[in-house]
Amino acid sequence: METLYQKVKVHNELEWCQVTDMATKDKVEKLLLKHRVSYFVKWEKPRLFSGDKFNTCIFCVNQLQKEIADEAIQELGEEVKGKIKFVNRRVDKTFY
């Protein structure tokens, strides 16, 4: 027997912030885990002539947990927050 909810697809993820530094990525990741925020990481490869050695990392969070993530990020120092670019846009791709 099929339920009504099996055909419903929900896309409520937001591209929350963008990081280009591995140390900052680790700090943000630990902070989200500490506050039990559901997230996934999207990696963007550097462009051909950009000179970047580290791939850009985008943290995507559930839009219902965005406020928790925003409050949690306040625990980081200004030096670390300066390396984070907040995007806050909907994920445009379907992963399933």
C-alpha positions as CSV (number, residue, x, y, z in Angstrom):
1,M,0.0,0.0,0.0
2,E,1.4,3.4,-1.0
3,T,1.0,6.4,1.3
4,L,0.3,10.0,0.2
5,Y,3.7,11.2,1.4
6,Q,5.8,8.9,-0.8
7,K,5.2,11.1,-3.9
8,V,5.9,14.4,-2.2
9,K,9.4,15.8,-2.7
10,V,10.5,18.6,-0.4
11,H,13.4,20.9,-1.2
12,N,13.9,23.1,1.8
13,E,17.7,23.5,1.8
14,L,19.5,26.8,1.7
15,E,23.0,27.6,0.6
16,W,23.9,29.2,3.9
17,C,27.5,30.2,3.7
18,Q,30.6,29.9,1.6
19,V,34.1,29.2,2.9
20,T,37.4,29.1,1.0
21,D,39.7,28.2,3.9
22,M,40.1,24.7,5.3
23,A,40.6,25.8,8.9
24,T,37.5,27.9,8.8
25,K,35.5,25.0,7.2
26,D,36.5,22.8,10.1
27,K,35.4,25.4,12.7
28,V,32.0,26.0,11.0
29,E,31.5,22.2,10.7
30,K,32.3,21.6,14.4
31,L,30.0,24.5,15.4
32,L,27.1,23.1,13.4
33,L,27.6,19.6,14.9
34,K,27.7,21.1,18.4
35,H,24.4,22.8,17.9
36,R,22.9,19.8,16.1
37,V,22.1,21.6,12.8
38,S,21.5,19.4,9.9
39,Y,23.8,20.4,7.0
40,F,25.6,19.1,3.9
41,V,28.6,20.4,2.1
42,K,28.8,21.2,-1.6
43,W,32.3,21.6,-3.2
44,E,32.9,23.9,-6.1
45,K,36.1,23.3,-8.1
46,P,38.3,26.4,-8.7
47,R,38.2,27.9,-12.1
48,L,40.9,27.2,-14.5
49,F,42.9,30.4,-14.1
50,S,41.8,31.5,-10.7
51,G,44.9,30.5,-8.8
52,D,42.9,29.1,-5.9
53,K,44.4,25.9,-4.4
54,F,41.5,25.1,-2.1
55,N,38.1,24.3,-3.6
56,T,35.2,26.5,-2.4
57,C,33.0,24.9,0.2
58,I,29.3,25.8,0.5
59,F,27.4,24.8,3.7
60,C,23.8,24.0,3.0
61,V,21.3,23.9,5.9
62,N,17.7,23.2,6.3
63,Q,15.7,26.5,6.1
64,L,13.9,25.5,9.3
65,Q,17.3,25.4,11.1
66,K,18.7,28.6,9.6
67,E,18.0,30.7,12.7
68,I,19.8,28.2,14.9
69,A,22.8,28.2,12.6
70,D,22.8,32.0,12.5
71,E,22.8,32.2,16.4
72,A,25.5,29.5,16.6
73,I,27.8,31.4,14.2
74,Q,27.9,34.3,16.7
75,E,30.1,32.1,18.9
76,L,33.0,32.4,16.4
77,G,35.4,35.3,16.7
78,E,35.3,38.3,14.3
79,E,38.5,37.0,12.6
80,V,36.8,33.7,11.6
81,K,33.5,35.4,10.7
82,G,35.5,37.6,8.3
83,K,36.4,34.6,6.3
84,I,32.8,33.4,5.8
85,K,30.6,34.7,3.0
86,F,26.9,34.3,3.8
87,V,25.0,33.4,0.7
88,N,21.4,32.5,1.9
89,R,19.9,31.3,-1.3
90,R,17.9,28.2,-2.2
91,V,19.6,25.1,-3.5
92,D,18.9,25.0,-7.2
93,K,19.6,21.4,-7.9
94,T,17.6,18.3,-7.2
95,F,19.8,15.5,-5.7
96,Y,17.4,12.6,-6.1
